[in-house]
Amino acid sequence: MRDELAVTATNLVKRFGGRRVVDGVDIAVGTGMIYGVLGPNGAGKTTTLRMLLGIIEPDEGDRTLLGDDRPREVSDRVGYLPEERGLYPSMKTTHAIAFMGALRGLDWKTGRRRAVELMTAAGLGHATDQKIRKLSKGMAQLVQLLGSVVHRPDLLVLDEPFSGLDPVNQERLEKLIVAERDRGATILFSTHVMAHAERLCDRLAIIAGGKVRFEGTVADARATLPFRAHYVPHHPDANIAALLPADAQADGDGWRFTMPDEGIEALLIRLIDAGYGISGLSIERPSLHDVFVQIVGREALEGVDAPGAVA
């Protein structure tokens, strides 16, 4: 089983100033999948990724990266986009990408050739001779990302990769992540934006207060919440609330409520018999955002210590 896992973490703990920023995190990332680490700012995502990569050492627990319990030993097989962006502004784009590849053992000539290929495929072919300082923030961020994949890593770790990107460059980044997965790489990325995780992730973990609050597929996450209904009566009346589930809330001309345990049919019969009729009805599946808000909100209500500004 271990050979099938690109990344493992068992009871990882990290303290800063006496505060448990990461508090017993367990993660298992299968080879060849896209895995998301989701959580609000300050949840412990960045600290967890840095421990997995061997940038910082855990105070407790174990981790393996590509089968090695010494992550720095396999760093040439890893591509990493840190939360803090940074490129030499006077470098040309292709040189910057080739330079990042050289840091991982890729020869300069191959790095420059691949840089042109990657930039062209990402829609940046027009900027292959431009200096970094001439690029927009989003374009520079994509160039740095291309530098993290130019050596064709087995594992790609991205910390908040979508932060600061406009919708066009976000779409380019999503396509690049999928292309890397299709090439055979494992992708591990952190984010607090649910839409990207919902579209991309094979599995995900939601971290809040330094702990893993959920782990599974997007479908598993959605299944933790019930379906909701949006009902619009043909003959509105304030007294209709007495027939609806207890959590029903008025919404414009209609009402939203959790699907009753008995199903929707019996409720609709009662509404029709009472003379309210049906002008509109839709059944809404919970989104990953709904699950995230529920989990993070519950963690806050439980009074779990938030780890301050540490991500």
Solvent accessible surface area in square Angstrom, and as a share of the most:
residue,aa,sasa,rsa
1,M,166,0.74
2,R,144,0.52
3,D,137,0.71
4,E,110,0.49
5,L,29,0.14
6,A,2,0.02
7,V,0,0.00
8,T,17,0.10
9,A,5,0.04
10,T,79,0.46
11,N,74,0.38
12,L,0,0.00
13,V,1,0.00
14,K,27,0.11
15,R,86,0.31
16,F,85,0.36
17,G,92,0.89
18,G,71,0.68
19,R,102,0.37
20,R,101,0.37
21,V,1,0.00
22,V,0,0.00
23,D,28,0.15
24,G,25,0.24
25,V,0,0.00
26,D,79,0.41
27,I,5,0.03
28,A,47,0.37
29,V,0,0.00
30,G,13,0.13
31,T,86,0.50
32,G,27,0.26
33,M,36,0.16
34,I,1,0.00
35,Y,0,0.00
36,G,0,0.00
37,V,0,0.00
38,L,0,0.00
39,G,0,0.00
40,P,39,0.24
41,N,120,0.62
42,G,5,0.05
43,A,1,0.01
44,G,0,0.00
45,K,3,0.01
46,T,6,0.04
47,T,5,0.03
48,T,0,0.00
49,L,1,0.00
50,R,66,0.24
51,M,0,0.00
52,L,1,0.01
53,L,15,0.07
54,G,5,0.05
55,I,81,0.41
56,I,48,0.24
57,E,103,0.46
58,P,24,0.15
59,D,68,0.35
60,E,67,0.30
61,G,32,0.31
62,D,102,0.53
63,R,21,0.08
64,T,7,0.04
65,L,2,0.01
66,L,31,0.15
67,G,47,0.45
68,D,33,0.17
69,D,94,0.49
70,R,151,0.55
71,P,6,0.04
72,R,155,0.56
73,E,114,0.51
74,V,16,0.09
75,S,33,0.21
76,D,80,0.42
77,R,105,0.38
78,V,3,0.01
79,G,0,0.00
80,Y,33,0.12
81,L,1,0.01
82,P,32,0.20
83,E,67,0.30
84,E,102,0.46
85,R,73,0.27
86,G,55,0.53
87,L,40,0.20
88,Y,131,0.50
89,P,74,0.46
90,S,65,0.42
91,M,48,0.21
92,K,77,0.33
93,T,0,0.00
94,T,7,0.04
95,H,51,0.23
96,A,1,0.01
97,I,0,0.00
98,A,1,0.00
99,F,65,0.27
100,M,36,0.16
101,G,0,0.00
102,A,42,0.33
103,L,119,0.59
104,R,66,0.24
105,G,66,0.64
106,L,26,0.13
107,D,82,0.42
108,W,107,0.38
109,K,171,0.73
110,T,24,0.14
111,G,0,0.00
112,R,105,0.38
113,R,127,0.46
114,R,37,0.14
115,A,0,0.00
116,V,68,0.39
117,E,83,0.37
118,L,37,0.18
119,M,0,0.00
120,T,83,0.48
121,A,92,0.71
122,A,16,0.13
123,G,34,0.33
124,L,1,0.00
125,G,31,0.30
126,H,126,0.56
127,A,0,0.00
128,T,23,0.14
129,D,107,0.55
130,Q,64,0.28
131,K,83,0.35
132,I,14,0.07
133,R,138,0.50
134,K,147,0.62
135,L,21,0.10
136,S,59,0.38
137,K,145,0.61
138,G,8,0.07
139,M,35,0.16
140,A,22,0.17
141,Q,8,0.03
142,L,3,0.02
143,V,1,0.00
144,Q,11,0.05
145,L,2,0.01
146,L,0,0.00
147,G,2,0.02
148,S,5,0.03
149,V,3,0.02
150,V,1,0.00
151,H,23,0.10
152,R,122,0.45
153,P,2,0.01
154,D,62,0.32
155,L,0,0.00
156,L,1,0.00
157,V,1,0.01
158,L,0,0.00
159,D,0,0.00
160,E,13,0.06
161,P,0,0.00
162,F,7,0.03
163,S,59,0.38
164,G,52,0.50
165,L,11,0.06
166,D,68,0.35
167,P,107,0.68
168,V,93,0.53
169,N,8,0.04
170,Q,47,0.21
171,E,98,0.44
172,R,71,0.26
173,L,1,0.01
174,E,22,0.10
175,K,130,0.55
176,L,23,0.11
177,I,1,0.00
178,V,50,0.29
179,A,54,0.42
180,E,12,0.05
181,R,69,0.25
182,D,101,0.52
183,R,101,0.37
184,G,50,0.48
185,A,0,0.00
186,T,1,0.01
187,I,0,0.00
188,L,1,0.00
189,F,0,0.00
190,S,0,0.00
191,T,1,0.01
192,H,76,0.34
193,V,61,0.35
194,M,11,0.05
195,A,45,0.35
196,H,5,0.02
197,A,0,0.00
198,E,47,0.21
199,R,148,0.54
200,L,15,0.07
201,C,15,0.09
202,D,57,0.30
203,R,78,0.28
204,L,0,0.00
205,A,0,0.00
206,I,0,0.00
207,I,0,0.00
208,A,0,0.00
209,G,9,0.09
210,G,0,0.00
211,K,77,0.33
212,V,44,0.25
213,R,64,0.23
214,F,28,0.12
215,E,65,0.29
216,G,1,0.01
217,T,42,0.24
218,V,17,0.10
219,A,70,0.54
220,D,66,0.34
221,A,0,0.00
222,R,47,0.17
223,A,83,0.65
224,T,78,0.45
225,L,37,0.18
226,P,74,0.46
227,F,97,0.40
228,R,82,0.30
229,A,0,0.00
230,H,37,0.17
231,Y,0,0.00
232,V,34,0.19
233,P,5,0.03
234,H,112,0.50
235,H,105,0.47
236,P,94,0.59
237,D,63,0.33
238,A,89,0.69
239,N,108,0.56
240,I,0,0.00
241,A,45,0.35
242,A,94,0.73
243,L,59,0.29
244,L,14,0.07
245,P,32,0.20
246,A,118,0.91
247,D,61,0.32
248,A,21,0.17
249,Q,124,0.55
250,A,73,0.57
251,D,54,0.28
252,G,78,0.75
253,D,112,0.58
254,G,2,0.02
255,W,42,0.15
256,R,78,0.29
257,F,1,0.00
258,T,35,0.20
259,M,47,0.21
260,P,28,0.17
261,D,158,0.82
262,E,100,0.45
263,G,21,0.20
264,I,19,0.10
265,E,115,0.52
266,A,37,0.29
267,L,2,0.01
268,L,26,0.13
269,I,103,0.52
270,R,101,0.37
271,L,0,0.00
272,I,95,0.48
273,D,114,0.59
274,A,55,0.42
275,G,44,0.43
276,Y,28,0.11
277,G,18,0.17
278,I,67,0.34
279,S,71,0.46
280,G,24,0.23
281,L,67,0.33
282,S,50,0.32
283,I,78,0.40
284,E,58,0.26
285,R,144,0.52
286,P,11,0.07
287,S,38,0.24
288,L,0,0.00
289,H,103,0.46
290,D,63,0.33
291,V,1,0.00
292,F,22,0.09
293,V,79,0.46
294,Q,90,0.40
295,I,9,0.05
296,V,28,0.16
297,G,30,0.29
298,R,108,0.40
299,E,15,0.07
300,A,65,0.50
301,L,161,0.80
302,E,106,0.48
303,G,62,0.59
304,V,44,0.25
305,D,108,0.56
306,A,69,0.54
307,P,5,0.03
308,G,51,0.49
309,A,107,0.83
310,V,55,0.32
311,A,25,0.19
